[in-house]
Amino acid sequence: MDVKCLIIDDEELARQLLREYIGQIAGLTIVGEAERGREAVERIDTDKPDLIFLDVQMPGMTGFDVLEEITHDPHVIFTTAYDQYAIQAFEKNAVDYLLKPIDQERFNLAVKRAVERITLEQNPVGELLRSLKTENKTAFDSHIFVQKSEKLINLPVDEIMFLEASGDYTILTTKSDQFVSSSGIGKLEEILNPEIFIRVHRSTIININYLREIERHFNGGMMVRMSNGKSFPVSRTYARVIRKKVV
């Protein structure tokens, strides 16, 4: 399998090191590079890479800003000299978060994780099974069991206000509590009614019954505000679902 990669970093030495590491792994192909955020957005949507190596701090736009602007949805490995962005990176459902100077062994592990995810998504048998499961499903789960301390709590799904990806885990928020699921947000999405639980971002699913308002921005972007005051950006990939609800 050929994995198309895009390098995004404003430092030439950092891009050079990534080129060297990528070149040593069979099956990876570099389709381009970008030094600035706006250029990165254009290259991602034009080249449609499977995997991007994304610096957090760049002139003009941060790496997080780039992810909000793109329509293509690549897998992401963050590369940065600062560790304070790690939580935010995993909230964006990043495959991994590499600190500079990047160790080659650690880099290889991150790429291995990314390739495993990409392979799973591109597997036609897996895709067929997921399709059949969706077609044959006539009812969605009304309750799920979530862990809280040493107990398993029977949680009615209609009490879930929103779900947020956090690495390989998912944080479920209700009016009065939060739960951590070991299932990824994509797996949970499959068991939830898509008429009620709407994905607004690759890392966020909201319960439309708790949606208070939608803010439209001058640049065409949108923000959803929940009944508890929490706000989430709507990525362009999922904005069409929200627009269908506007009358």
LUMMAR-771536 format. One record per residue (C-alpha): x, y, z. Coordinates in Angstrom, 1 decimal, padded with zeros to 4 digits. Example, Ala and Ser with C-alpha at 12.3 -4.5 7.8 and 13.67 -1.06 7.14 Angstrom:
BEGIN
x,y,z
012.3,-004.5,007.8
013.7,-001.1,007.1
END
This chain:
BEGIN
x,y,z
000.0,000.0,000.0
001.3,003.4,-000.9
000.7,006.1,001.8
000.8,009.6,000.5
002.5,012.0,002.9
002.6,015.8,003.2
005.2,017.6,005.4
004.1,020.9,007.0
006.7,022.8,008.9
008.2,026.3,008.6
011.7,025.1,009.5
013.9,023.7,006.6
015.9,021.5,009.0
012.8,020.0,010.4
011.5,019.2,006.9
014.8,017.8,005.9
014.8,015.4,008.9
011.3,014.3,008.1
012.2,013.7,004.5
015.1,011.5,005.6
013.0,009.5,008.0
010.1,009.0,005.6
012.5,008.0,002.8
013.7,005.1,005.0
010.2,003.5,005.3
008.9,001.5,002.4
005.4,002.4,001.2
005.6,006.1,002.2
005.6,008.7,-000.6
006.1,012.4,-000.1
003.6,014.3,-002.3
004.6,017.7,-001.2
005.6,020.2,001.5
004.3,023.4,003.0
006.0,026.1,005.1
002.9,028.1,006.2
-000.6,027.4,007.3
-002.5,028.9,004.4
-000.2,027.0,001.9
-000.8,023.8,004.0
-004.6,024.1,003.7
-004.3,024.4,-000.1
-001.9,021.6,-000.4
-003.9,019.2,001.8
-007.2,019.9,-000.1
-005.4,019.6,-003.5
-003.0,016.7,-003.0
-005.3,014.8,-000.6
-002.6,013.1,001.4
-003.3,010.0,003.5
-001.0,011.3,006.3
000.4,014.7,007.2
003.2,015.6,009.5
002.0,018.9,011.0
003.9,021.5,013.0
001.8,023.3,015.6
003.4,026.7,015.5
003.8,028.3,012.1
003.5,031.9,010.7
000.0,033.0,010.1
-001.9,029.9,011.2
-001.3,027.2,013.8
-001.5,023.5,013.0
-004.9,023.4,014.8
-006.1,026.3,012.6
-005.1,024.3,009.5
-007.2,021.3,010.6
-010.3,023.6,011.0
-009.9,025.0,007.5
-009.4,021.8,005.4
-012.1,019.8,003.7
-010.0,016.7,003.1
-009.6,014.6,006.2
-006.1,013.1,006.5
-004.5,011.3,009.4
-002.3,013.6,011.4
001.0,013.2,013.3
001.8,016.5,015.1
005.5,017.5,015.2
006.5,020.3,017.6
009.1,021.5,020.1
006.4,022.2,022.7
004.7,019.6,024.9
001.9,021.8,026.1
-000.2,021.1,023.0
-000.4,017.4,023.5
-003.9,017.2,025.0
-005.2,019.5,022.3
-003.6,017.4,019.6
-005.2,014.2,020.8
-008.6,016.0,021.1
-008.2,016.5,017.3
-007.9,012.7,017.0
-004.2,012.9,016.0
-002.5,009.6,015.5
000.5,010.7,017.5
002.4,013.7,018.9
006.1,013.9,018.3
008.4,016.3,020.2
011.4,017.8,018.5
014.2,016.8,018.1
012.4,013.8,016.8
013.9,010.4,017.6
013.8,008.0,014.6
012.6,005.0,016.6
009.8,007.1,018.0
009.0,008.4,014.5
008.8,004.8,013.1
006.4,003.9,015.9
004.1,006.8,015.1
004.1,005.9,011.4
003.4,002.3,012.2
000.3,003.4,014.1
-000.8,005.7,011.3
-000.4,003.0,008.6
-002.4,000.5,010.7
-005.3,003.0,010.9
-005.1,003.8,007.2
-005.0,000.1,006.2
-008.0,-000.6,008.4
-010.0,002.1,006.8
-009.0,001.2,003.3
-009.7,-002.6,003.8
-012.6,-003.4,001.4
-013.7,-006.3,003.5
-013.9,-004.1,006.6
-015.7,-001.4,004.6
-018.2,-004.0,003.3
-018.9,-005.3,006.8
-019.4,-001.8,008.1
-021.8,-001.1,005.2
-023.8,-004.2,005.8
-024.0,-003.5,009.5
-025.4,000.0,008.8
-027.9,-001.3,006.2
-029.2,-004.0,008.4
-029.5,-002.0,011.6
-033.1,-001.0,012.2
-032.7,000.3,015.7
-029.9,002.1,017.5
-028.7,001.4,021.0
-030.8,003.2,023.7
-028.4,002.4,026.5
-024.7,001.7,026.8
-022.5,000.6,029.7
-019.7,003.0,030.7
-017.1,002.6,033.4
-017.0,004.9,036.5
-014.4,004.0,039.1
-014.9,000.2,039.7
-018.5,000.2,038.4
-020.2,-000.2,035.0
-023.0,002.4,034.7
-026.0,001.8,032.5
-026.2,005.1,030.7
-029.2,006.1,028.5
-027.7,007.5,025.3
-030.3,010.3,025.2
-028.6,011.8,028.3
-025.3,012.2,026.4
-024.9,015.8,025.4
-021.7,015.4,023.3
-018.7,013.1,022.7
-015.1,014.2,022.3
-012.3,012.1,020.9
-009.2,011.9,023.1
-006.6,009.8,021.4
-007.9,006.2,021.3
-010.5,007.0,023.9
-013.8,009.0,023.9
-015.1,011.4,026.6
-018.9,011.3,027.0
-020.5,014.3,028.7
-023.9,014.4,030.2
-025.7,017.2,032.1
-024.2,016.1,035.4
-021.2,013.9,034.7
-018.4,012.8,032.4
-017.4,009.2,031.4
-014.4,007.9,029.5
-014.9,005.1,027.0
-012.1,002.9,025.7
-014.0,002.8,022.4
-012.9,005.3,019.7
-015.4,008.0,018.6
-015.9,006.3,015.2
-016.9,003.1,016.9
-019.4,004.9,019.1
-020.8,006.8,016.2
-021.9,003.5,014.6
-024.2,002.7,017.5
-025.8,006.1,017.8
-028.8,007.4,015.8
-027.4,009.8,013.2
-030.6,011.8,013.2
-029.8,012.8,016.8
-026.1,012.4,017.2
-024.4,014.6,014.6
-020.7,014.7,013.9
-019.5,018.3,013.6
-015.8,017.6,013.6
-013.5,014.6,013.3
-013.2,014.7,017.1
-016.7,015.8,018.1
-020.2,014.4,018.0
-023.1,016.4,019.5
-026.6,015.4,020.5
-028.8,017.8,018.6
-031.4,017.9,021.4
-028.8,019.8,023.5
-027.8,022.2,020.7
-028.8,025.7,021.8
-027.5,027.8,018.9
-025.3,027.9,015.8
-023.0,030.9,015.2
-022.1,031.8,011.6
-018.8,033.5,011.1
-017.9,036.0,008.3
-015.4,033.6,006.8
-018.1,030.9,006.3
-017.2,029.0,009.4
-019.7,027.8,012.0
-019.7,027.2,015.7
-022.3,025.2,017.7
-023.1,026.1,021.3
-024.5,023.5,023.5
-027.1,024.0,026.3
-024.4,023.9,029.0
-022.5,026.7,027.3
-019.8,024.5,025.7
-018.9,025.5,022.1
-017.4,023.5,019.3
-016.2,024.5,015.8
-017.9,022.9,012.8
-015.3,021.7,010.3
-016.2,022.1,006.7
-016.2,018.4,006.2
-019.3,018.1,008.4
-020.9,021.5,007.9
-023.3,020.2,005.2
-025.0,018.1,007.9
-025.7,021.1,010.0
-026.9,023.2,007.0
-029.5,020.6,006.2
-031.1,021.3,009.6
-031.4,025.1,008.8
-034.8,026.0,007.4
END
